[in-house]
């Protein structure tokens, strides 16, 4: 939980509160970078009163960007990685 809060602060300059663990990868996902490694993703539900204070994108990191999307508008196309796409499918099936 401390790591999640620290990473949010480092990456988005947002202080967040961790509400609960949401999901951990429950299937084998081989790494795209090394076929001998597995990827595990862990997701948490967080909240923040600072959503309007996201720091500007660093020009030294052109591939980095943050975008807030309403959960009802979230689609698999918002993501690149298979685990993230699966999570969107699972989430949509709960609705």
Protein Blocks (a to p, Z undefined) as FASTA:
>chain_A
ZZmmmmmmmmnopacddfbdfbdcfbdcddfkbmkbccdddddddddfklmmcccddfkl
mmbccddddfklpcfklpmblklmmmmmmmmmmZZ
